Amino acid sequence: MKLKVIISSIALSILAAALLFAYTCPTCDGEGEVVCYACDGEGTIPYTDKICSMCGGEGVITCPSCGGRGER
């Protein structure tokens, strides 16, 4: 009987951890934004000093994996 309770507790702990991981976007770690890959987070295009059209000079863009939700 006690072994069943221990196994059930372990199973619930694993399930809870899996659910938390399943809902957090692995690309942005739940932040909803990632470093702009066009300007590498600088806000300007290298060697031109033009404002990055991808991020508008912010250096970050909406996460392409989760669409900014921070969840899968």
mmCIF file as Biopython writes it, N, C-alpha, C and O atoms, coordinates in Angstrom:
data_model
#
loop_
_atom_site.group_PDB
_atom_site.id
_atom_site.type_symbol
_atom_site.label_atom_id
_atom_site.label_alt_id
_atom_site.label_comp_id
_atom_site.label_asym_id
_atom_site.label_entity_id
_atom_site.label_seq_id
_atom_site.pdbx_PDB_ins_code
_atom_site.Cartn_x
_atom_site.Cartn_y
_atom_site.Cartn_z
_atom_site.occupancy
_atom_site.B_iso_or_equiv
_atom_site.auth_seq_id
_atom_site.auth_asym_id
_atom_site.pdbx_PDB_model_num
ATOM 1   N N  . MET A ? 1  ? 0.821  -1.195 0.000   1.0 0.0 1  A 1 
ATOM 2   C CA . MET A ? 1  ? 0.000  0.000  0.000   1.0 0.0 1  A 1 
ATOM 3   C C  . MET A ? 1  ? 0.864  1.259  0.000   1.0 0.0 1  A 1 
ATOM 4   O O  . MET A ? 1  ? 0.617  2.183  -0.775  1.0 0.0 1  A 1 
ATOM 5   N N  . LYS A ? 2  ? 1.876  1.297  0.866   1.0 0.0 2  A 1 
ATOM 6   C CA . LYS A ? 2  ? 2.747  2.463  0.949   1.0 0.0 2  A 1 
ATOM 7   C C  . LYS A ? 2  ? 3.534  2.655  -0.351  1.0 0.0 2  A 1 
ATOM 8   O O  . LYS A ? 2  ? 3.791  3.788  -0.760  1.0 0.0 2  A 1 
ATOM 9   N N  . LEU A ? 3  ? 3.916  1.547  -1.002  1.0 0.0 3  A 1 
ATOM 10  C CA . LEU A ? 3  ? 4.647  1.621  -2.263  1.0 0.0 3  A 1 
ATOM 11  C C  . LEU A ? 3  ? 3.784  2.239  -3.355  1.0 0.0 3  A 1 
ATOM 12  O O  . LEU A ? 3  ? 4.291  2.997  -4.182  1.0 0.0 3  A 1 
ATOM 13  N N  . LYS A ? 4  ? 2.503  1.935  -3.374  1.0 0.0 4  A 1 
ATOM 14  C CA . LYS A ? 4  ? 1.584  2.521  -4.353  1.0 0.0 4  A 1 
ATOM 15  C C  . LYS A ? 4  ? 1.494  4.033  -4.183  1.0 0.0 4  A 1 
ATOM 16  O O  . LYS A ? 4  ? 1.474  4.773  -5.167  1.0 0.0 4  A 1 
ATOM 17  N N  . VAL A ? 5  ? 1.442  4.488  -2.937  1.0 0.0 5  A 1 
ATOM 18  C CA . VAL A ? 5  ? 1.363  5.923  -2.651  1.0 0.0 5  A 1 
ATOM 19  C C  . VAL A ? 5  ? 2.634  6.619  -3.112  1.0 0.0 5  A 1 
ATOM 20  O O  . VAL A ? 5  ? 2.568  7.699  -3.698  1.0 0.0 5  A 1 
ATOM 21  N N  . ILE A ? 6  ? 3.790  6.015  -2.855  1.0 0.0 6  A 1 
ATOM 22  C CA . ILE A ? 6  ? 5.068  6.596  -3.274  1.0 0.0 6  A 1 
ATOM 23  C C  . ILE A ? 6  ? 5.140  6.665  -4.793  1.0 0.0 6  A 1 
ATOM 24  O O  . ILE A ? 6  ? 5.537  7.688  -5.352  1.0 0.0 6  A 1 
ATOM 25  N N  . ILE A ? 7  ? 4.760  5.585  -5.461  1.0 0.0 7  A 1 
ATOM 26  C CA . ILE A ? 7  ? 4.790  5.569  -6.923  1.0 0.0 7  A 1 
ATOM 27  C C  . ILE A ? 7  ? 3.820  6.602  -7.486  1.0 0.0 7  A 1 
ATOM 28  O O  . ILE A ? 7  ? 4.132  7.277  -8.466  1.0 0.0 7  A 1 
ATOM 29  N N  . SER A ? 8  ? 2.644  6.728  -6.871  1.0 0.0 8  A 1 
ATOM 30  C CA . SER A ? 8  ? 1.664  7.721  -7.314  1.0 0.0 8  A 1 
ATOM 31  C C  . SER A ? 8  ? 2.213  9.136  -7.137  1.0 0.0 8  A 1 
ATOM 32  O O  . SER A ? 8  ? 2.025  9.984  -8.008  1.0 0.0 8  A 1 
ATOM 33  N N  . SER A ? 9  ? 2.878  9.394  -6.034  1.0 0.0 9  A 1 
ATOM 34  C CA . SER A ? 9  ? 3.460  10.715 -5.777  1.0 0.0 9  A 1 
ATOM 35  C C  . SER A ? 9  ? 4.545  11.037 -6.797  1.0 0.0 9  A 1 
ATOM 36  O O  . SER A ? 9  ? 4.619  12.158 -7.301  1.0 0.0 9  A 1 
ATOM 37  N N  . ILE A ? 10 ? 5.377  10.060 -7.097  1.0 0.0 10 A 1 
ATOM 38  C CA . ILE A ? 10 ? 6.434  10.256 -8.090  1.0 0.0 10 A 1 
ATOM 39  C C  . ILE A ? 10 ? 5.821  10.516 -9.457  1.0 0.0 10 A 1 
ATOM 40  O O  . ILE A ? 10 ? 6.258  11.409 -10.183 1.0 0.0 10 A 1 
ATOM 41  N N  . ALA A ? 11 ? 4.809  9.734  -9.803  1.0 0.0 11 A 1 
ATOM 42  C CA . ALA A ? 11 ? 4.149  9.912  -11.103 1.0 0.0 11 A 1 
ATOM 43  C C  . ALA A ? 11 ? 3.516  11.294 -11.210 1.0 0.0 11 A 1 
ATOM 44  O O  . ALA A ? 11 ? 3.608  11.928 -12.262 1.0 0.0 11 A 1 
ATOM 45  N N  . LEU A ? 12 ? 2.881  11.772 -10.153 1.0 0.0 12 A 1 
ATOM 46  C CA . LEU A ? 12 ? 2.280  13.107 -10.169 1.0 0.0 12 A 1 
ATOM 47  C C  . LEU A ? 12 ? 3.340  14.200 -10.278 1.0 0.0 12 A 1 
ATOM 48  O O  . LEU A ? 12 ? 3.131  15.200 -10.964 1.0 0.0 12 A 1 
ATOM 49  N N  . SER A ? 13 ? 4.453  14.018 -9.618  1.0 0.0 13 A 1 
ATOM 50  C CA . SER A ? 13 ? 5.541  14.996 -9.699  1.0 0.0 13 A 1 
ATOM 51  C C  . SER A ? 13 ? 6.097  15.069 -11.120 1.0 0.0 13 A 1 
ATOM 52  O O  . SER A ? 13 ? 6.350  16.156 -11.639 1.0 0.0 13 A 1 
ATOM 53  N N  . ILE A ? 14 ? 6.282  13.920 -11.738 1.0 0.0 14 A 1 
ATOM 54  C CA . ILE A ? 14 ? 6.783  13.889 -13.117 1.0 0.0 14 A 1 
ATOM 55  C C  . ILE A ? 14 ? 5.775  14.523 -14.057 1.0 0.0 14 A 1 
ATOM 56  O O  . ILE A ? 14 ? 6.157  15.270 -14.958 1.0 0.0 14 A 1 
ATOM 57  N N  . LEU A ? 15 ? 4.506  14.242 -13.865 1.0 0.0 15 A 1 
ATOM 58  C CA . LEU A ? 15 ? 3.460  14.818 -14.700 1.0 0.0 15 A 1 
ATOM 59  C C  . LEU A ? 15 ? 3.406  16.331 -14.546 1.0 0.0 15 A 1 
ATOM 60  O O  . LEU A ? 15 ? 3.266  17.047 -15.537 1.0 0.0 15 A 1 
ATOM 61  N N  . ALA A ? 16 ? 3.514  16.824 -13.325 1.0 0.0 16 A 1 
ATOM 62  C CA . ALA A ? 16 ? 3.493  18.268 -13.082 1.0 0.0 16 A 1 
ATOM 63  C C  . ALA A ? 16 ? 4.679  18.949 -13.758 1.0 0.0 16 A 1 
ATOM 64  O O  . ALA A ? 16 ? 4.519  20.004 -14.374 1.0 0.0 16 A 1 
ATOM 65  N N  . ALA A ? 17 ? 5.853  18.362 -13.650 1.0 0.0 17 A 1 
ATOM 66  C CA . ALA A ? 17 ? 7.039  18.927 -14.294 1.0 0.0 17 A 1 
ATOM 67  C C  . ALA A ? 17 ? 6.893  18.914 -15.810 1.0 0.0 17 A 1 
ATOM 68  O O  . ALA A ? 17 ? 7.274  19.874 -16.480 1.0 0.0 17 A 1 
ATOM 69  N N  . ALA A ? 18 ? 6.349  17.846 -16.347 1.0 0.0 18 A 1 
ATOM 70  C CA . ALA A ? 18 ? 6.160  17.746 -17.798 1.0 0.0 18 A 1 
ATOM 71  C C  . ALA A ? 18 ? 5.158  18.779 -18.279 1.0 0.0 18 A 1 
ATOM 72  O O  . ALA A ? 18 ? 5.346  19.365 -19.345 1.0 0.0 18 A 1 
ATOM 73  N N  . LEU A ? 19 ? 4.107  19.015 -17.524 1.0 0.0 19 A 1 
ATOM 74  C CA . LEU A ? 19 ? 3.116  20.022 -17.921 1.0 0.0 19 A 1 
ATOM 75  C C  . LEU A ? 19 ? 3.704  21.419 -17.896 1.0 0.0 19 A 1 
ATOM 76  O O  . LEU A ? 19 ? 3.436  22.219 -18.792 1.0 0.0 19 A 1 
ATOM 77  N N  . LEU A ? 20 ? 4.499  21.723 -16.888 1.0 0.0 20 A 1 
ATOM 78  C CA . LEU A ? 20 ? 5.146  23.038 -16.841 1.0 0.0 20 A 1 
ATOM 79  C C  . LEU A ? 20 ? 6.068  23.230 -18.035 1.0 0.0 20 A 1 
ATOM 80  O O  . LEU A ? 20 ? 6.070  24.294 -18.654 1.0 0.0 20 A 1 
ATOM 81  N N  . PHE A ? 21 ? 6.853  22.207 -18.362 1.0 0.0 21 A 1 
ATOM 82  C CA . PHE A ? 21 ? 7.754  22.313 -19.496 1.0 0.0 21 A 1 
ATOM 83  C C  . PHE A ? 21 ? 6.975  22.407 -20.798 1.0 0.0 21 A 1 
ATOM 84  O O  . PHE A ? 21 ? 7.374  23.130 -21.711 1.0 0.0 21 A 1 
ATOM 85  N N  . ALA A ? 22 ? 5.878  21.687 -20.888 1.0 0.0 22 A 1 
ATOM 86  C CA . ALA A ? 22 ? 5.095  21.652 -22.114 1.0 0.0 22 A 1 
ATOM 87  C C  . ALA A ? 22 ? 4.493  23.020 -22.441 1.0 0.0 22 A 1 
ATOM 88  O O  . ALA A ? 22 ? 4.262  23.325 -23.610 1.0 0.0 22 A 1 
ATOM 89  N N  . TYR A ? 23 ? 4.239  23.836 -21.433 1.0 0.0 23 A 1 
ATOM 90  C CA . TYR A ? 23 ? 3.608  25.124 -21.679 1.0 0.0 23 A 1 
ATOM 91  C C  . TYR A ? 23 ? 4.593  26.274 -21.822 1.0 0.0 23 A 1 
ATOM 92  O O  . TYR A ? 23 ? 4.208  27.347 -22.288 1.0 0.0 23 A 1 
ATOM 93  N N  . THR A ? 24 ? 5.839  26.090 -21.442 1.0 0.0 24 A 1 
ATOM 94  C CA . THR A ? 24 ? 6.827  27.147 -21.581 1.0 0.0 24 A 1 
ATOM 95  C C  . THR A ? 24 ? 7.535  26.996 -22.920 1.0 0.0 24 A 1 
ATOM 96  O O  . THR A ? 24 ? 8.044  25.923 -23.244 1.0 0.0 24 A 1 
ATOM 97  N N  . CYS A ? 25 ? 7.566  28.063 -23.687 1.0 0.0 25 A 1 
ATOM 98  C CA . CYS A ? 25 ? 8.223  28.026 -24.999 1.0 0.0 25 A 1 
ATOM 99  C C  . CYS A ? 25 ? 9.730  27.840 -24.807 1.0 0.0 25 A 1 
ATOM 100 O O  . CYS A ? 25 ? 10.360 28.625 -24.099 1.0 0.0 25 A 1 
ATOM 101 N N  . PRO A ? 26 ? 10.308 26.822 -25.422 1.0 0.0 26 A 1 
ATOM 102 C CA . PRO A ? 26 ? 11.743 26.596 -25.260 1.0 0.0 26 A 1 
ATOM 103 C C  . PRO A ? 26 ? 12.601 27.597 -26.029 1.0 0.0 26 A 1 
ATOM 104 O O  . PRO A ? 26 ? 13.777 27.772 -25.712 1.0 0.0 26 A 1 
ATOM 105 N N  . THR A ? 27 ? 12.037 28.246 -27.020 1.0 0.0 27 A 1 
ATOM 106 C CA . THR A ? 27 ? 12.814 29.197 -27.822 1.0 0.0 27 A 1 
ATOM 107 C C  . THR A ? 27 ? 13.068 30.487 -27.054 1.0 0.0 27 A 1 
ATOM 108 O O  . THR A ? 27 ? 14.190 30.995 -27.047 1.0 0.0 27 A 1 
ATOM 109 N N  . CYS A ? 28 ? 12.039 31.018 -26.412 1.0 0.0 28 A 1 
ATOM 110 C CA . CYS A ? 28 ? 12.173 32.295 -25.704 1.0 0.0 28 A 1 
ATOM 111 C C  . CYS A ? 28 ? 12.132 32.138 -24.185 1.0 0.0 28 A 1 
ATOM 112 O O  . CYS A ? 28 ? 12.163 33.137 -23.466 1.0 0.0 28 A 1 
ATOM 113 N N  . ASP A ? 29 ? 12.066 30.920 -23.690 1.0 0.0 29 A 1 
ATOM 114 C CA . ASP A ? 29 ? 11.973 30.629 -22.253 1.0 0.0 29 A 1 
ATOM 115 C C  . ASP A ? 29 ? 10.797 31.346 -21.595 1.0 0.0 29 A 1 
ATOM 116 O O  . ASP A ? 29 ? 10.873 31.761 -20.439 1.0 0.0 29 A 1 
ATOM 117 N N  . GLY A ? 30 ? 9.717  31.482 -22.347 1.0 0.0 30 A 1 
ATOM 118 C CA . GLY A ? 30 ? 8.511  32.087 -21.804 1.0 0.0 30 A 1 
ATOM 119 C C  . GLY A ? 30 ? 8.482  33.598 -21.841 1.0 0.0 30 A 1 
ATOM 120 O O  . GLY A ? 30 ? 7.521  34.200 -21.363 1.0 0.0 30 A 1 
ATOM 121 N N  . GLU A ? 31 ? 9.508  34.234 -22.395 1.0 0.0 31 A 1 
ATOM 122 C CA . GLU A ? 31 ? 9.579  35.695 -22.438 1.0 0.0 31 A 1 
ATOM 123 C C  . GLU A ? 31 ? 8.715  36.308 -23.542 1.0 0.0 31 A 1 
ATOM 124 O O  . GLU A ? 31 ? 8.238  37.433 -23.396 1.0 0.0 31 A 1 
ATOM 125 N N  . GLY A ? 32 ? 8.511  35.585 -24.637 1.0 0.0 32 A 1 
ATOM 126 C CA . GLY A ? 32 ? 7.707  36.100 -25.742 1.0 0.0 32 A 1 
ATOM 127 C C  . GLY A ? 32 ? 8.510  36.877 -26.769 1.0 0.0 32 A 1 
ATOM 128 O O  . GLY A ? 32 ? 7.997  37.201 -27.840 1.0 0.0 32 A 1 
ATOM 129 N N  . GLU A ? 33 ? 9.759  37.179 -26.458 1.0 0.0 33 A 1 
ATOM 130 C CA . GLU A ? 33 ? 10.640 37.896 -27.382 1.0 0.0 33 A 1 
ATOM 131 C C  . GLU A ? 33 ? 11.985 37.195 -27.459 1.0 0.0 33 A 1 
ATOM 132 O O  . GLU A ? 33 ? 12.413 36.542 -26.508 1.0 0.0 33 A 1 
ATOM 133 N N  . VAL A ? 34 ? 12.641 37.336 -28.592 1.0 0.0 34 A 1 
ATOM 134 C CA . VAL A ? 34 ? 13.992 36.804 -28.773 1.0 0.0 34 A 1 
ATOM 135 C C  . VAL A ? 34 ? 14.860 37.884 -29.393 1.0 0.0 34 A 1 
ATOM 136 O O  . VAL A ? 34 ? 14.350 38.857 -29.949 1.0 0.0 34 A 1 
ATOM 137 N N  . VAL A ? 35 ? 16.156 37.716 -29.300 1.0 0.0 35 A 1 
ATOM 138 C CA . VAL A ? 35 ? 17.092 38.653 -29.908 1.0 0.0 35 A 1 
ATOM 139 C C  . VAL A ? 35 ? 16.902 38.620 -31.425 1.0 0.0 35 A 1 
ATOM 140 O O  . VAL A ? 35 ? 16.812 37.547 -32.022 1.0 0.0 35 A 1 
ATOM 141 N N  . CYS A ? 36 ? 16.845 39.761 -32.022 1.0 0.0 36 A 1 
ATOM 142 C CA . CYS A ? 36 ? 16.663 39.869 -33.471 1.0 0.0 36 A 1 
ATOM 143 C C  . CYS A ? 36 ? 17.842 39.206 -34.182 1.0 0.0 36 A 1 
ATOM 144 O O  . CYS A ? 36 ? 19.002 39.517 -33.912 1.0 0.0 36 A 1 
ATOM 145 N N  . TYR A ? 37 ? 17.528 38.304 -35.079 1.0 0.0 37 A 1 
ATOM 146 C CA . TYR A ? 37 ? 18.590 37.588 -35.781 1.0 0.0 37 A 1 
ATOM 147 C C  . TYR A ? 37 ? 19.131 38.372 -36.968 1.0 0.0 37 A 1 
ATOM 148 O O  . TYR A ? 37 ? 20.202 38.046 -37.481 1.0 0.0 37 A 1 
ATOM 149 N N  . ALA A ? 38 ? 18.412 39.397 -37.415 1.0 0.0 38 A 1 
ATOM 150 C CA . ALA A ? 38 ? 18.892 40.200 -38.542 1.0 0.0 38 A 1 
ATOM 151 C C  . ALA A ? 38 ? 20.014 41.148 -38.118 1.0 0.0 38 A 1 
ATOM 152 O O  . ALA A ? 38 ? 20.981 41.342 -38.855 1.0 0.0 38 A 1 
ATOM 153 N N  . CYS A ? 39 ? 19.880 41.735 -36.931 1.0 0.0 39 A 1 
ATOM 154 C CA . CYS A ? 39 ? 20.889 42.693 -36.458 1.0 0.0 39 A 1 
ATOM 155 C C  . CYS A ? 39 ? 21.644 42.189 -35.243 1.0 0.0 39 A 1 
ATOM 156 O O  . CYS A ? 39 ? 22.480 42.905 -34.691 1.0 0.0 39 A 1 
ATOM 157 N N  . ASP A ? 40 ? 21.359 40.965 -34.819 1.0 0.0 40 A 1 
ATOM 158 C CA . ASP A ? 40 ? 21.994 40.351 -33.648 1.0 0.0 40 A 1 
ATOM 159 C C  . ASP A ? 40 ? 21.769 41.179 -32.380 1.0 0.0 40 A 1 
ATOM 160 O O  . ASP A ? 40 ? 22.630 41.238 -31.502 1.0 0.0 40 A 1 
ATOM 161 N N  . GLY A ? 41 ? 20.607 41.811 -32.302 1.0 0.0 41 A 1 
ATOM 162 C CA . GLY A ? 41 ? 20.247 42.561 -31.112 1.0 0.0 41 A 1 
ATOM 163 C C  . GLY A ? 41 ? 20.814 43.961 -31.029 1.0 0.0 41 A 1 
ATOM 164 O O  . GLY A ? 41 ? 20.622 44.649 -30.026 1.0 0.0 41 A 1 
ATOM 165 N N  . GLU A ? 42 ? 21.511 44.394 -32.068 1.0 0.0 42 A 1 
ATOM 166 C CA . GLU A ? 42 ? 22.134 45.722 -32.056 1.0 0.0 42 A 1 
ATOM 167 C C  . GLU A ? 42 ? 21.156 46.839 -32.428 1.0 0.0 42 A 1 
ATOM 168 O O  . GLU A ? 42 ? 21.349 47.982 -32.014 1.0 0.0 42 A 1 
ATOM 169 N N  . GLY A ? 43 ? 20.131 46.537 -33.185 1.0 0.0 43 A 1 
ATOM 170 C CA . GLY A ? 43 ? 19.168 47.550 -33.617 1.0 0.0 43 A 1 
ATOM 171 C C  . GLY A ? 43 ? 19.528 48.195 -34.937 1.0 0.0 43 A 1 
ATOM 172 O O  . GLY A ? 43 ? 18.699 48.857 -35.562 1.0 0.0 43 A 1 
ATOM 173 N N  . THR A ? 44 ? 20.766 48.001 -35.361 1.0 0.0 44 A 1 
ATOM 174 C CA . THR A ? 44 ? 21.204 48.509 -36.664 1.0 0.0 44 A 1 
ATOM 175 C C  . THR A ? 44 ? 21.860 47.379 -37.441 1.0 0.0 44 A 1 
ATOM 176 O O  . THR A ? 44 ? 22.404 46.440 -36.860 1.0 0.0 44 A 1 
ATOM 177 N N  . ILE A ? 45 ? 21.799 47.484 -38.750 1.0 0.0 45 A 1 
ATOM 178 C CA . ILE A ? 45 ? 22.408 46.472 -39.604 1.0 0.0 45 A 1 
ATOM 179 C C  . ILE A ? 45 ? 23.919 46.695 -39.618 1.0 0.0 45 A 1 
ATOM 180 O O  . ILE A ? 45 ? 24.382 47.810 -39.856 1.0 0.0 45 A 1 
ATOM 181 N N  . PRO A ? 46 ? 24.684 45.635 -39.365 1.0 0.0 46 A 1 
ATOM 182 C CA . PRO A ? 46 ? 26.145 45.794 -39.342 1.0 0.0 46 A 1 
ATOM 183 C C  . PRO A ? 46 ? 26.697 46.383 -40.643 1.0 0.0 46 A 1 
ATOM 184 O O  . PRO A ? 46 ? 26.226 46.063 -41.734 1.0 0.0 46 A 1 
ATOM 185 N N  . TYR A ? 47 ? 27.664 47.217 -40.508 1.0 0.0 47 A 1 
ATOM 186 C CA . TYR A ? 47 ? 28.406 47.849 -41.610 1.0 0.0 47 A 1 
ATOM 187 C C  . TYR A ? 47 ? 27.594 48.869 -42.389 1.0 0.0 47 A 1 
ATOM 188 O O  . TYR A ? 47 ? 28.119 49.435 -43.347 1.0 0.0 47 A 1 
ATOM 189 N N  . THR A ? 48 ? 26.353 49.133 -42.035 1.0 0.0 48 A 1 
ATOM 190 C CA . THR A ? 48 ? 25.563 50.133 -42.759 1.0 0.0 48 A 1 
ATOM 191 C C  . THR A ? 48 ? 25.028 51.216 -41.830 1.0 0.0 48 A 1 
ATOM 192 O O  . THR A ? 48 ? 24.720 52.317 -42.287 1.0 0.0 48 A 1 
ATOM 193 N N  . ASP A ? 49 ? 24.911 50.932 -40.556 1.0 0.0 49 A 1 
ATOM 194 C CA . ASP A ? 49 ? 24.335 51.841 -39.562 1.0 0.0 49 A 1 
ATOM 195 C C  . ASP A ? 49 ? 22.880 52.205 -39.864 1.0 0.0 49 A 1 
ATOM 196 O O  . ASP A ? 49 ? 22.369 53.198 -39.345 1.0 0.0 49 A 1 
ATOM 197 N N  . LYS A ? 50 ? 22.211 51.406 -40.703 1.0 0.0 50 A 1 
ATOM 198 C CA . LYS A ? 50 ? 20.793 51.627 -40.960 1.0 0.0 50 A 1 
ATOM 199 C C  . LYS A ? 50 ? 19.990 50.906 -39.883 1.0 0.0 50 A 1 
ATOM 200 O O  . LYS A ? 50 ? 20.390 49.849 -39.395 1.0 0.0 50 A 1 
ATOM 201 N N  . ILE A ? 51 ? 18.864 51.488 -39.523 1.0 0.0 51 A 1 
ATOM 202 C CA . ILE A ? 51 ? 17.992 50.863 -38.526 1.0 0.0 51 A 1 
ATOM 203 C C  . ILE A ? 51 ? 17.482 49.547 -39.085 1.0 0.0 51 A 1 
ATOM 204 O O  . ILE A ? 51 ? 17.054 49.474 -40.237 1.0 0.0 51 A 1 
ATOM 205 N N  . CYS A ? 52 ? 17.531 48.529 -38.278 1.0 0.0 52 A 1 
ATOM 206 C CA . CYS A ? 52 ? 17.086 47.197 -38.679 1.0 0.0 52 A 1 
ATOM 207 C C  . CYS A ? 52 ? 15.587 47.216 -38.977 1.0 0.0 52 A 1 
ATOM 208 O O  . CYS A ? 52 ? 14.789 47.634 -38.138 1.0 0.0 52 A 1 
ATOM 209 N N  . SER A ? 53 ? 15.217 46.772 -40.146 1.0 0.0 53 A 1 
ATOM 210 C CA . SER A ? 53 ? 13.803 46.760 -40.516 1.0 0.0 53 A 1 
ATOM 211 C C  . SER A ? 53 ? 13.063 45.590 -39.870 1.0 0.0 53 A 1 
ATOM 212 O O  . SER A ? 53 ? 11.834 45.598 -39.799 1.0 0.0 53 A 1 
ATOM 213 N N  . MET A ? 54 ? 13.787 44.606 -39.410 1.0 0.0 54 A 1 
ATOM 214 C CA . MET A ? 54 ? 13.160 43.441 -38.797 1.0 0.0 54 A 1 
ATOM 215 C C  . MET A ? 54 ? 12.631 43.779 -37.399 1.0 0.0 54 A 1 
ATOM 216 O O  . MET A ? 54 ? 11.512 43.402 -37.052 1.0 0.0 54 A 1 
ATOM 217 N N  . CYS A ? 55 ? 13.420 44.475 -36.611 1.0 0.0 55 A 1 
ATOM 218 C CA . CYS A ? 55 ? 13.025 44.782 -35.236 1.0 0.0 55 A 1 
ATOM 219 C C  . CYS A ? 55 ? 12.725 46.266 -35.023 1.0 0.0 55 A 1 
ATOM 220 O O  . CYS A ? 55 ? 12.346 46.665 -33.922 1.0 0.0 55 A 1 
ATOM 221 N N  . GLY A ? 56 ? 12.889 47.081 -36.057 1.0 0.0 56 A 1 
ATOM 222 C CA . GLY A ? 56 ? 12.629 48.516 -35.923 1.0 0.0 56 A 1 
ATOM 223 C C  . GLY A ? 56 ? 13.598 49.219 -34.999 1.0 0.0 56 A 1 
ATOM 224 O O  . GLY A ? 56 ? 13.275 50.262 -34.429 1.0 0.0 56 A 1 
ATOM 225 N N  . GLY A ? 57 ? 14.796 48.650 -34.846 1.0 0.0 57 A 1 
ATOM 226 C CA . GLY A ? 57 ? 15.814 49.250 -33.993 1.0 0.0 57 A 1 
ATOM 227 C C  . GLY A ? 57 ? 15.725 48.840 -32.536 1.0 0.0 57 A 1 
ATOM 228 O O  . GLY A ? 57 ? 16.519 49.303 -31.717 1.0 0.0 57 A 1 
ATOM 229 N N  . GLU A ? 58 ? 14.777 47.982 -32.195 1.0 0.0 58 A 1 
ATOM 230 C CA . GLU A ? 58 ? 14.597 47.553 -30.803 1.0 0.0 58 A 1 
ATOM 231 C C  . GLU A ? 58 ? 15.595 46.485 -30.372 1.0 0.0 58 A 1 
ATOM 232 O O  . GLU A ? 58 ? 15.937 46.394 -29.193 1.0 0.0 58 A 1 
ATOM 233 N N  . GLY A ? 59 ? 16.062 45.682 -31.315 1.0 0.0 59 A 1 
ATOM 234 C CA . GLY A ? 59 ? 17.008 44.611 -30.983 1.0 0.0 59 A 1 
ATOM 235 C C  . GLY A ? 59 ? 16.350 43.298 -30.609 1.0 0.0 59 A 1 
ATOM 236 O O  . GLY A ? 59 ? 17.027 42.279 -30.471 1.0 0.0 59 A 1 
ATOM 237 N N  . VAL A ? 60 ? 15.035 43.312 -30.445 1.0 0.0 60 A 1 
ATOM 238 C CA . VAL A ? 60 ? 14.290 42.088 -30.136 1.0 0.0 60 A 1 
ATOM 239 C C  . VAL A ? 60 ? 13.094 41.979 -31.075 1.0 0.0 60 A 1 
ATOM 240 O O  . VAL A ? 60 ? 12.574 42.982 -31.566 1.0 0.0 60 A 1 
ATOM 241 N N  . ILE A ? 61 ? 12.674 40.752 -31.312 1.0 0.0 61 A 1 
ATOM 242 C CA . ILE A ? 61 ? 11.493 40.497 -32.131 1.0 0.0 61 A 1 
ATOM 243 C C  . ILE A ? 61 ? 10.573 39.536 -31.388 1.0 0.0 61 A 1 
ATOM 244 O O  . ILE A ? 61 ? 10.985 38.872 -30.437 1.0 0.0 61 A 1 
ATOM 245 N N  . THR A ? 62 ? 9.339  39.475 -31.832 1.0 0.0 62 A 1 
ATOM 246 C CA . THR A ? 62 ? 8.395  38.516 -31.267 1.0 0.0 62 A 1 
ATOM 247 C C  . THR A ? 62 ? 8.888  37.112 -31.565 1.0 0.0 62 A 1 
ATOM 248 O O  . THR A ? 62 ? 9.324  36.823 -32.679 1.0 0.0 62 A 1 
ATOM 249 N N  . CYS A ? 63 ? 8.821  36.257 -30.588 1.0 0.0 63 A 1 
ATOM 250 C CA . CYS A ? 63 ? 9.291  34.880 -30.739 1.0 0.0 63 A 1 
ATOM 251 C C  . CYS A ? 63 ? 8.540  34.191 -31.876 1.0 0.0 63 A 1 
ATOM 252 O O  . CYS A ? 63 ? 7.310  34.148 -31.871 1.0 0.0 63 A 1 
ATOM 253 N N  . PRO A ? 64 ? 9.270  33.657 -32.844 1.0 0.0 64 A 1 
ATOM 254 C CA . PRO A ? 64 ? 8.606  32.995 -33.970 1.0 0.0 64 A 1 
ATOM 255 C C  . PRO A ? 64 ? 7.972  31.664 -33.594 1.0 0.0 64 A 1 
ATOM 256 O O  . PRO A ? 64 ? 7.075  31.190 -34.293 1.0 0.0 64 A 1 
ATOM 257 N N  . SER A ? 65 ? 8.417  31.059 -32.513 1.0 0.0 65 A 1 
ATOM 258 C CA . SER A ? 65 ? 7.876  29.748 -32.112 1.0 0.0 65 A 1 
ATOM 259 C C  . SER A ? 65 ? 6.527  29.852 -31.433 1.0 0.0 65 A 1 
ATOM 260 O O  . SER A ? 65 ? 5.637  29.040 -31.688 1.0 0.0 65 A 1 
ATOM 261 N N  . CYS A ? 66 ? 6.364  30.843 -30.571 1.0 0.0 66 A 1 
ATOM 262 C CA . CYS A ? 66 ? 5.119  30.932 -29.806 1.0 0.0 66 A 1 
ATOM 263 C C  . CYS A ? 66 ? 4.288  32.161 -30.155 1.0 0.0 66 A 1 
ATOM 264 O O  . CYS A ? 66 ? 3.199  32.348 -29.612 1.0 0.0 66 A 1 
ATOM 265 N N  . GLY A ? 67 ? 4.794  32.997 -31.056 1.0 0.0 67 A 1 
ATOM 266 C CA . GLY A ? 67 ? 4.049  34.187 -31.445 1.0 0.0 67 A 1 
ATOM 267 C C  . GLY A ? 67 ? 3.932  35.220 -30.347 1.0 0.0 67 A 1 
ATOM 268 O O  . GLY A ? 67 ? 3.017  36.043 -30.359 1.0 0.0 67 A 1 
ATOM 269 N N  . GLY A ? 68 ? 4.860  35.185 -29.389 1.0 0.0 68 A 1 
ATOM 270 C CA . GLY A ? 68 ? 4.875  36.158 -28.299 1.0 0.0 68 A 1 
ATOM 271 C C  . GLY A ? 68 ? 4.080  35.743 -27.071 1.0 0.0 68 A 1 
ATOM 272 O O  . GLY A ? 68 ? 4.037  36.484 -26.089 1.0 0.0 68 A 1 
ATOM 273 N N  . ARG A ? 69 ? 3.455  34.587 -27.106 1.0 0.0 69 A 1 
ATOM 274 C CA . ARG A ? 69 ? 2.640  34.128 -25.972 1.0 0.0 69 A 1 
ATOM 275 C C  . ARG A ? 69 ? 3.496  33.586 -24.819 1.0 0.0 69 A 1 
ATOM 276 O O  . ARG A ? 69 ? 3.070  33.602 -23.664 1.0 0.0 69 A 1 
ATOM 277 N N  . GLY A ? 70 ? 4.700  33.108 -25.140 1.0 0.0 70 A 1 
ATOM 278 C CA . GLY A ? 70 ? 5.563  32.523 -24.108 1.0 0.0 70 A 1 
ATOM 279 C C  . GLY A ? 70 ? 5.208  31.088 -23.801 1.0 0.0 70 A 1 
ATOM 280 O O  . GLY A ? 70 ? 5.815  30.461 -22.933 1.0 0.0 70 A 1 
ATOM 281 N N  . GLU A ? 71 ? 4.226  30.568 -24.512 1.0 0.0 71 A 1 
ATOM 282 C CA . GLU A ? 71 ? 3.770  29.197 -24.321 1.0 0.0 71 A 1 
ATOM 283 C C  . GLU A ? 71 ? 3.801  28.468 -25.643 1.0 0.0 71 A 1 
ATOM 284 O O  . GLU A ? 71 ? 3.747  29.080 -26.710 1.0 0.0 71 A 1 
ATOM 285 N N  . ARG A ? 72 ? 3.887  27.176 -25.563 1.0 0.0 72 A 1 
ATOM 286 C CA . ARG A ? 72 ? 3.815  26.372 -26.787 1.0 0.0 72 A 1 
ATOM 287 C C  . ARG A ? 72 ? 2.404  26.318 -27.281 1.0 0.0 72 A 1 
ATOM 288 O O  . ARG A ? 72 ? 2.131  25.689 -28.303 1.0 0.0 72 A 1 
#
